[in-house]
Amino acid sequence: MGRKLRLERAALRERISKEGAQPLRKAIASLKSVMKAMQSARRTGKRTGFNQTVEVHMNLGIDTTQADQMIRGSVGLPHGVGKSVRVLVFCQGENMVSAKKAGADFTGAEDLIKKIQDEGFTDFDVALATQDMMAKVIRLGKILGPRGLMPTPKAGTVIPTGSDVGSAVKEFKAGKVEYRADKGGNVHAGVGKMDFDDEKLADNITTFVEQIRGAKPTGVKGNYIQSITLAGTMTPGITVSM
């Protein structure tokens, strides 16, 4: 990175810092403005010219050493996430037929488990499993767990017996996102693309934030949501007040 580019990016970060927390729609406009400024600063556009993902980062006042304060789940975003989501489903029989019809990218039972165990196959974004498959899928915990791909009831990725497998697949293909707090109490998710119009981004962001707000553990004392930040894949973060 050239000296001029470093100085221009430093100036952008300083400007953002001085502006402080912004209302949601102003923050969205600021984020897009920052992205355009970064593209202009690097004339080739090789690194910032692609359609960046808009991410929401939230820091929560939770004690992650307490099991009842762990935040994990999934939420459907009204306007999707702007990308193709690769869905894998551990299932068998009629459930496999339903999953394929709904657009699942990978389906299977023991064969799929073996592929992951033997080949380390993880070329997918979401893994779902029917309830009857979980006794076998649990063997994949050490492979899928660290990657955030292990199906769990709390995340909504284990499909209860009798539920519609096809509907579950369609929800995730359409933009249902998973979230999970890390050890520092941070939760984040991609909520759309930079080319989304501002209202669609605002809808998606509000839906995600309200989902996290509603998941506040009863044992949390004090300020639950410490901060909310918007960022692009390669932009500085902008603090949001909402």
C-alpha positions in Angstrom: 0.0 0.0 0.0 1.4 3.4 -1.0 2.0 6.3 1.4 -0.7 8.4 -0.1 -3.3 5.6 0.2 -2.3 5.0 3.8 -2.8 8.7 4.6 -6.2 8.8 2.9 -7.4 5.8 4.7 -6.1 7.2 8.0 -8.0 10.4 7.3 -11.2 8.4 6.7 -10.9 6.5 10.0 -10.3 9.8 11.8 -13.4 11.4 10.2 -15.5 8.4 11.2 -14.1 8.5 14.8 -15.0 12.2 15.1 -18.6 11.7 13.9 -19.3 9.2 16.7 -22.4 7.1 16.9 -24.9 7.7 14.1 -28.6 6.9 13.6 -29.0 3.8 11.4 -29.9 5.4 8.1 -27.2 8.0 8.4 -24.7 5.2 9.3 -25.7 3.3 6.1 -25.2 6.4 4.0 -21.8 7.0 5.7 -20.7 3.5 5.1 -21.4 3.7 1.4 -19.7 7.0 1.2 -16.6 5.6 2.9 -16.6 2.6 0.5 -16.7 5.0 -2.5 -13.9 7.1 -1.0 -11.8 4.0 -0.6 -12.4 3.0 -4.2 -11.4 6.4 -5.4 -8.3 6.4 -3.3 -7.2 3.1 -4.9 -7.7 3.9 -8.6 -7.2 0.3 -9.7 -10.2 -0.8 -7.6 -8.7 -4.3 -7.4 -9.3 -4.7 -3.7 -12.4 -2.6 -3.0 -14.2 -2.6 -6.3 -16.2 -5.8 -5.6 -19.7 -5.8 -4.1 -18.8 -5.9 -0.4 -20.9 -7.6 2.2 -22.4 -5.3 4.9 -21.8 -6.7 8.3 -23.3 -5.9 11.7 -21.1 -6.4 14.7 -22.6 -6.2 18.2 -20.8 -6.3 21.5 -23.0 -7.7 24.3 -22.7 -7.3 28.1 -22.9 -11.1 28.7 -20.8 -13.5 30.7 -19.9 -16.2 28.2 -18.6 -18.4 31.0 -22.2 -18.9 32.1 -24.1 -21.4 30.0 -27.4 -19.6 30.3 -25.9 -16.4 28.9 -24.6 -17.8 25.6 -26.4 -16.2 22.6 -27.0 -18.5 19.6 -29.7 -18.8 17.1 -30.9 -17.9 13.6 -33.1 -15.3 12.0 -34.6 -14.8 8.6 -33.8 -11.4 7.0 -36.6 -9.9 5.0 -34.5 -9.1 2.0 -32.0 -12.0 2.1 -28.2 -11.6 2.2 -27.5 -11.0 -1.5 -25.5 -14.1 -2.2 -26.1 -17.8 -3.0 -26.2 -19.8 0.2 -24.9 -23.4 0.0 -27.1 -25.6 2.1 -26.2 -29.2 3.2 -28.8 -31.5 4.7 -28.1 -34.7 6.7 -31.3 -36.7 6.0 -32.6 -39.9 4.4 -35.7 -41.3 2.6 -38.5 -38.9 1.8 -36.8 -36.1 3.7 -34.0 -36.3 1.1 -36.5 -35.9 -1.7 -38.0 -32.9 0.0 -34.6 -31.3 0.6 -33.5 -31.7 -3.0 -36.8 -30.3 -4.3 -36.4 -27.3 -2.1 -32.9 -26.6 -3.5 -30.5 -28.2 -1.1 -27.0 -28.2 -2.5 -25.9 -31.4 -0.8 -28.0 -34.2 0.8 -27.1 -37.5 2.3 -26.7 -39.7 5.4 -23.8 -42.0 6.2 -22.2 -41.3 2.8 -22.1 -37.5 3.5 -20.8 -38.1 7.0 -18.0 -40.3 5.6 -17.1 -37.7 3.0 -16.7 -35.1 5.7 -14.7 -37.4 8.0 -12.4 -38.8 5.3 -12.0 -35.8 3.0 -12.6 -32.9 5.4 -15.4 -31.7 3.1 -16.8 -28.4 4.3 -17.6 -26.6 1.1 -21.0 -25.3 2.3 -22.4 -22.4 4.3 -25.1 -24.0 6.4 -25.6 -27.6 7.6 -29.0 -28.8 8.6 -29.9 -32.2 10.0 -33.2 -34.0 10.6 -33.7 -35.1 14.2 -33.3 -38.8 13.4 -29.8 -38.2 11.9 -28.3 -36.3 14.9 -27.1 -39.5 16.7 -24.8 -40.1 13.7 -24.0 -36.4 12.9 -22.7 -35.8 16.4 -19.5 -37.7 15.3 -18.7 -34.7 13.2 -18.5 -32.2 16.1 -14.8 -31.8 16.1 -14.8 -31.0 12.4 -17.9 -28.9 12.0 -18.0 -27.3 15.5 -15.0 -25.0 15.2 -16.3 -23.8 11.8 -19.7 -22.9 13.1 -21.3 -25.5 10.9 -22.5 -28.1 13.5 -26.3 -28.4 13.4 -27.9 -27.5 16.8 -31.5 -27.1 18.0 -30.7 -23.7 19.4 -29.5 -22.4 16.0 -32.6 -23.8 14.3 -30.5 -26.1 12.2 -31.9 -29.4 13.6 -35.2 -30.2 12.0 -37.6 -31.8 14.4 -39.3 -35.1 13.5 -42.5 -34.4 11.5 -41.4 -30.9 10.4 -41.2 -29.8 6.8 -37.6 -30.3 5.7 -38.2 -28.4 2.4 -39.4 -25.3 4.3 -36.3 -25.3 6.4 -34.1 -25.5 3.4 -35.9 -22.7 1.6 -35.6 -20.4 4.7 -31.8 -20.8 4.7 -31.5 -20.5 1.0 -33.5 -17.3 1.1 -31.2 -15.6 3.6 -31.8 -17.0 7.1 -28.6 -16.3 9.0 -27.1 -18.0 12.0 -25.4 -16.1 14.8 -23.4 -17.1 17.9 -21.6 -15.0 20.6 -17.8 -15.6 20.8 -15.9 -15.6 24.1 -15.7 -11.8 24.1 -19.5 -11.5 23.9 -19.4 -10.4 20.2 -22.1 -11.3 17.7 -21.9 -10.6 14.0 -23.6 -11.4 10.7 -23.6 -10.4 7.1 -26.9 -8.6 6.5 -26.7 -7.7 2.8 -24.6 -6.2 0.1 -23.4 -2.6 -0.6 -25.6 -2.5 -3.7 -28.8 -3.0 -1.6 -30.8 0.2 -1.4 -30.7 1.9 2.0 -34.2 0.8 3.1 -33.6 -2.9 2.5 -30.3 -2.7 4.4 -32.1 -0.8 7.2 -34.8 -3.5 7.3 -32.3 -6.3 7.5 -30.2 -4.6 10.1 -33.2 -3.8 12.3 -34.4 -7.3 12.1 -31.1 -8.7 13.2 -30.6 -6.2 16.0 -34.1 -6.8 17.4 -33.5 -10.5 17.3 -30.4 -10.1 19.4 -32.2 -7.6 21.7 -35.0 -10.1 22.2 -32.6 -12.9 23.1 -31.3 -11.1 26.2 -30.6 -13.7 28.9 -32.5 -13.2 32.2 -29.3 -13.3 34.1 -27.7 -10.3 32.4 -27.4 -7.2 34.6 -26.6 -3.7 33.4 -26.3 -2.6 29.8 -26.9 -5.6 27.5 -26.1 -4.1 24.1 -22.7 -2.4 24.6 -22.2 -1.3 21.0 -23.4 -1.8 17.4 -21.1 -1.3 14.5 -21.6 -1.4 10.7 -18.8 -2.3 8.4 -18.1 -3.5 4.9 -15.8 -6.4 4.1 -12.9 -4.0 3.7 -14.1 -0.7 5.3 -13.6 0.8 8.8 -16.5 0.3 11.2 -19.2 2.9 11.8 -20.8 3.0 15.3 -24.6 3.0 15.2 -27.1 4.4 17.7 -30.4 2.4 17.7 
